[in-house]
Amino acid sequence: MKVEIWSDVMCPFCYIGKRRFEDALQHFEHKDKIEIEWKSFQLNPDLETDPTTNIDQYLADKKGWTIDHAQQMNAHVTQMAAEAGLTYNLDKAVVANSFKAHRFSHLAKKHGLGVEAEEQLFKAYFTDSKNIDDNETLIALGKQIGLDATEIKQVLESDAYADDVKHDIDTAQYLGIQGVPFFVLNNKYAVSGAQAVPVFEQTLQKAFGEWQIENSKPKLEIIEGESCSPDGDCG
């Protein structure tokens, strides 16, 4: 059963939601039958990468907050992340446009490494304070998961996979997705936000139960004609 996840690399709740979903999946008895596909979403497509600005200042400017309020909000999110087993260093996060990182993610997905790429991107941004809009950073991340450095460089220096990113974003708009993370299970059920682990567990059970029934036997539209049955009756 397919689970599609729309997210943005710079979304703090997306990494938390990823970890909570993984916790739910870890205890799901049919986890080996779940296929995860990550989809691109940009929270701020016009953002200009600026390694000289910290995330507190960026949020204060964007939201009209005071620096103190921005720091309080980031401290709250950092605590949420810690409860999910993640380490956030938001005071050192590099303000960066995520479009190139999404193109990198699509390259990884082509090689069956989409899940691994997302984990590396989130860790690079939130924990290791890396610039996820920098070619050398992305090449290093790709090498860690088994991608070819030359291919990564060629992709990043072109506009390869730009249409794939835009298609994901257009699909999100078509589905009415207004925020991320956004999880779609079996193209039927959706979970919005970094929900608690039990919410993911319950939705997985429900969606998978229906998926099993739907895929238990082939659905064929049969045009009847002369045939022979197993008991030898022909007519």
Secondary structure, 3 states (H helix, E strand, C coil): CEEEEEECCCCHHHHHHHHHHHHHHHCCCCHHHCEEEEEECCCCCCCCCECCCCHHHHHHHHHCCCHHHHHHHHHHHHHHHHHCCCCCCHHHCCECCCHHHHHHHHHHHHCCCHHHHHHHHHHHHHHCCCCCCCHHHHHHHHHHCCCCHHHHHHHHCCCCCHHHHHHHHHHHHHHCCCCCCEEEECCCEEEECCCCHHHHHHHHHHHHHHHHHHCCCCCCCCCCCCCECCCCCEC
